């Protein structure tokens, strides 16, 4: 079994979409969890940057792609 190469420049890939490696381990929105947005539908959390309700959450939505939302305005519901 061969090892997978370490991504260059601190980037990781989920769904083939690069996202920052500086994801904050936030128990509210852990990397890879599923969330629901009223307009964009269901998506997967790719990254969280910042602290508190001003943090920016990057989500890959099934129907409309990658979006970066500010938590206090996003109205995200955690599905899993």
N, CA and C of each residue as an Amber inpcrd file, in Angstrom:
protein
   240
   0.8440000  -1.1750000   0.0000000   0.0000000   0.0000000   0.0000000
   0.8870000   1.2340000   0.0000000   0.6520000   2.1530000  -0.9200000
   1.4800000   3.3580000  -0.9890000   0.8350000   4.4890000  -0.1970000
   1.6930000   5.3500000   0.3110000   1.2090000   6.5130000   1.0460000
   0.7430000   7.5700000   0.0650000  -0.3060000   8.3120000   0.4500000
  -0.7400000   9.4180000  -0.3820000   0.1730000  10.6070000  -0.1120000
   0.4970000  11.3790000  -1.1300000   1.3780000  12.5290000  -0.9180000
   0.6990000  13.5860000  -0.0490000   1.5070000  14.2920000   0.7040000
   1.0080000  15.3920000   1.5190000   0.7220000  16.5680000   0.6020000
  -0.4770000  17.1630000   0.7030000  -0.7960000  18.2900000  -0.1760000
   0.1740000  19.4530000   0.0240000   0.5090000  20.1360000  -1.0600000
   1.4320000  21.2680000  -0.9940000   0.7480000  22.4950000  -0.4240000
   1.5160000  23.3640000   0.1860000   1.0600000  24.6570000   0.6730000
  -0.0500000  24.5720000   1.7040000  -0.0980000  23.4970000   2.4950000
  -1.0780000  23.4000000   3.5660000  -2.5150000  23.2940000   3.0950000
  -2.7360000  22.8290000   1.8880000  -4.1010000  22.7020000   1.3770000
  -4.5420000  21.2440000   1.4820000  -5.8010000  21.0550000   1.7760000
  -6.4130000  19.7320000   1.7970000  -7.5100000  19.7440000   0.7470000
  -8.0230000  18.5940000   0.3780000  -9.0760000  18.5450000  -0.6180000
 -10.2320000  17.7120000  -0.1110000 -11.4300000  18.2140000  -0.2790000
 -12.6600000  17.5220000   0.0470000 -13.5900000  17.8000000  -1.1200000
 -14.1180000  16.7850000  -1.7440000 -14.9580000  16.9180000  -2.9250000
 -14.1850000  17.5740000  -4.0660000 -12.8490000  17.4020000  -4.0650000
 -12.0400000  17.9780000  -5.1250000 -11.9100000  19.4850000  -5.0510000
 -12.3220000  20.0810000  -3.9390000 -12.2760000  21.5300000  -3.7780000
 -11.2460000  21.8650000  -2.7140000 -10.2150000  22.6440000  -3.0520000
  -9.2310000  23.0050000  -2.0320000  -9.8380000  23.9390000  -0.9940000
  -9.3850000  23.7950000   0.2340000  -9.8220000  24.6970000   1.2950000
  -8.6770000  24.9070000   2.2730000  -8.7290000  25.9570000   3.0730000
  -7.6140000  26.2700000   3.9680000  -7.3880000  25.2020000   5.0240000
  -6.1280000  24.9410000   5.3140000  -5.7810000  23.9830000   6.3610000
  -5.9530000  24.6040000   7.7380000  -6.2210000  25.9140000   7.8070000
  -6.3430000  26.5610000   9.1020000  -7.7480000  26.4410000   9.6760000
  -8.4590000  25.3900000   9.3190000  -9.7870000  25.1190000   9.8660000
  -9.6970000  25.0540000  11.3830000 -10.4990000  25.8400000  12.0260000
 -10.5470000  25.8280000  13.4820000 -11.4100000  24.6450000  13.8900000
 -10.9290000  23.8600000  14.8250000 -11.6990000  22.7140000  15.2900000
 -12.8180000  23.2240000  16.1870000 -13.9250000  23.5250000  15.5810000
 -15.0800000  24.0920000  16.2560000 -16.1120000  22.9900000  16.4550000
 -16.4720000  22.6850000  17.6970000 -17.4260000  21.5970000  17.9310000
 -18.8060000  21.8780000  17.3170000 -19.1170000  23.1450000  17.0650000
 -20.4110000  23.4610000  16.4480000 -20.4260000  23.0900000  14.9740000
 -19.3120000  23.2630000  14.3010000 -19.2140000  22.9880000  12.8680000
 -17.9200000  22.2300000  12.5580000 -17.8350000  20.9670000  12.9590000
 -16.6030000  20.2140000  12.6700000 -16.4390000  19.9800000  11.1660000
 -15.1980000  19.8980000  10.7480000 -14.8680000  19.6460000   9.3540000
 -15.6130000  18.4140000   8.8600000 -16.3370000  18.5470000   7.7740000
 -17.0460000  17.4210000   7.1710000 -18.4790000  17.2370000   7.6370000
 -18.9290000  18.0270000   8.6220000 -20.3100000  17.8490000   9.0890000
 -21.2790000  18.3950000   8.0380000 -22.5160000  17.9130000   8.0880000
 -23.5460000  18.3420000   7.1530000 -24.3990000  19.4190000   7.8020000
 -24.6450000  20.4890000   7.0530000 -25.4740000  21.5970000   7.5310000
 -26.5700000  21.8740000   6.5070000 -27.6020000  22.5970000   6.9480000
 -28.6940000  22.9780000   6.0470000 -28.8810000  24.4970000   6.0980000
 -29.0540000  25.0800000   4.9230000 -29.2910000  26.5120000   4.7870000
 -30.6500000  26.6820000   4.1070000 -31.4270000  27.6820000   4.5240000
 -32.7740000  27.8830000   3.9890000 -32.8020000  28.0490000   2.4680000
 -31.8280000  28.7470000   1.9140000 -31.8090000  29.0060000   0.4690000
 -30.9600000  28.0020000  -0.3180000 -29.8020000  27.6260000   0.2290000
 -28.8420000  26.7940000  -0.5110000 -29.0180000  25.2950000  -0.2950000
 -29.8040000  24.8870000   0.6920000 -30.0300000  23.4660000   0.9550000
 -28.9370000  22.8580000   1.8190000 -28.6980000  21.5560000   1.6220000
 -27.7000000  20.8420000   2.4200000 -26.3140000  20.9780000   1.8310000
 -25.3230000  20.9960000   2.7450000 -23.9410000  21.0970000   2.3140000
 -23.0010000  20.5410000   3.3580000 -21.7340000  20.4770000   3.0100000
 -20.6830000  19.9390000   3.8730000 -19.7220000  21.0490000   4.2550000
 -19.4160000  21.1530000   5.5480000 -18.4880000  22.1710000   6.0440000
 -17.0730000  21.8380000   5.5760000 -16.4480000  22.8030000   4.9010000
 -15.0860000  22.6400000   4.4090000 -14.0700000  23.3460000   5.2980000
 -14.4570000  24.4920000   5.8720000 -13.5170000  25.2660000   6.6800000
 -14.2700000  26.2410000   7.5680000 -13.6470000  26.5830000   8.6960000
 -14.1510000  27.6180000   9.5960000 -12.9750000  28.5270000   9.9140000
 -13.1600000  29.8340000   9.6970000 -12.1020000  30.8030000   9.9900000
 -12.6440000  31.8760000  10.9130000 -11.8670000  32.2200000  11.9240000
 -12.2840000  33.2460000  12.8630000 -12.8860000  32.6490000  14.1170000
 -13.3900000  33.5470000  14.9660000 -13.9240000  33.1190000  16.2530000
 -15.3270000  33.6640000  16.4690000 -16.0820000  32.9800000  17.3000000
 -17.4050000  33.4520000  17.6830000 -18.3790000  33.5040000  16.5250000
 -19.4090000  34.3290000  16.6810000 -20.4410000  34.4120000  15.6560000
 -19.9980000  35.1840000  14.4240000 -18.8230000  35.8320000  14.4960000
 -18.2710000  36.5270000  13.3270000 -17.4460000  35.6050000  12.4440000
 -17.3320000  34.3290000  12.8160000 -16.5040000  33.4120000  12.0320000
 -17.1200000  33.1850000  10.6520000 -16.2530000  32.8490000   9.7070000
 -16.6790000  32.5590000   8.3420000 -16.6460000  31.0500000   8.1510000
 -17.7360000  30.5110000   7.6530000 -17.8720000  29.0700000   7.4390000
 -17.9560000  28.8280000   5.9420000 -17.0340000  28.0280000   5.4210000
 -17.0570000  27.6770000   4.0050000 -17.7400000  26.3260000   3.8710000
 -18.7770000  26.2940000   3.0380000 -19.6100000  25.0960000   2.8720000
 -19.7190000  24.7630000   1.3890000 -19.6380000  23.4690000   1.0770000
 -19.9090000  23.0190000  -0.2910000 -21.3520000  22.5240000  -0.3070000
 -22.2250000  23.2950000  -0.9890000 -23.6350000  22.9330000  -1.0760000
 -23.8560000  22.0590000  -2.3040000 -24.6840000  21.0330000  -2.1370000
 -24.9320000  20.0610000  -3.1960000 -25.4540000  20.7370000  -4.4670000
 -26.3890000  21.6600000  -4.3200000 -27.0440000  22.2530000  -5.4880000
 -26.4150000  23.5320000  -6.0230000 -25.5560000  24.1880000  -5.2390000
 -25.0410000  25.4820000  -5.7300000 -23.5640000  25.7130000  -5.4500000
 -22.8270000  24.6820000  -5.0990000 -21.3850000  24.8060000  -4.9690000
 -20.9040000  25.3990000  -3.6610000 -19.7270000  25.9910000  -3.7320000
 -19.0150000  26.4860000  -2.5570000 -19.4380000  27.9070000  -2.1980000
 -19.7730000  28.1020000  -0.9170000 -20.1640000  29.4220000  -0.4110000
 -19.4530000  29.6630000   0.9150000 -19.0580000  30.9130000   1.1610000
 -18.4900000  31.3060000   2.4530000 -19.4990000  32.2330000   3.1230000
 -19.9200000  31.8550000   4.3320000 -20.9840000  32.5560000   5.0480000
 -20.5000000  33.0080000   6.4170000 -20.9900000  34.1410000   6.8830000
 -20.7100000  34.6040000   8.2460000 -21.7450000  33.9480000   9.1480000
 -21.2740000  33.2920000  10.2190000 -22.1670000  32.4770000  11.0400000
 -23.3950000  33.2210000  11.5440000 -23.1950000  34.4390000  12.0650000
 -24.3280000  35.1240000  12.6890000 -25.4370000  35.5010000  11.6960000
 -25.1430000  35.5080000  10.3980000 -26.1450000  35.8160000   9.3870000
 -26.6020000  34.5850000   8.5910000 -25.8590000  33.4920000   8.6990000
 -26.0780000  32.3390000   7.8390000 -27.3400000  31.5470000   8.1640000
 -27.6860000  31.4320000   9.4250000 -28.8480000  30.6280000   9.8010000
 -28.6670000  29.1630000   9.4860000 -27.4540000  28.6480000   9.6750000
 -27.1830000  27.2440000   9.3900000 -27.7700000  26.3420000  10.4730000
 -28.2860000  25.2060000  10.0410000 -28.7730000  24.1770000  10.9450000
 -27.8800000  22.9540000  10.7680000 -27.3310000  22.4370000  11.8640000
 -26.4650000  21.2700000  11.7750000 -27.3330000  20.0260000  11.5960000
 -27.0450000  19.2450000  10.5430000 -27.7880000  18.0210000  10.2590000
 -27.0630000  16.8270000  10.8630000 -25.7450000  16.7520000  10.6680000
 -24.9510000  15.6590000  11.2610000 -23.5240000  16.0990000  11.4660000
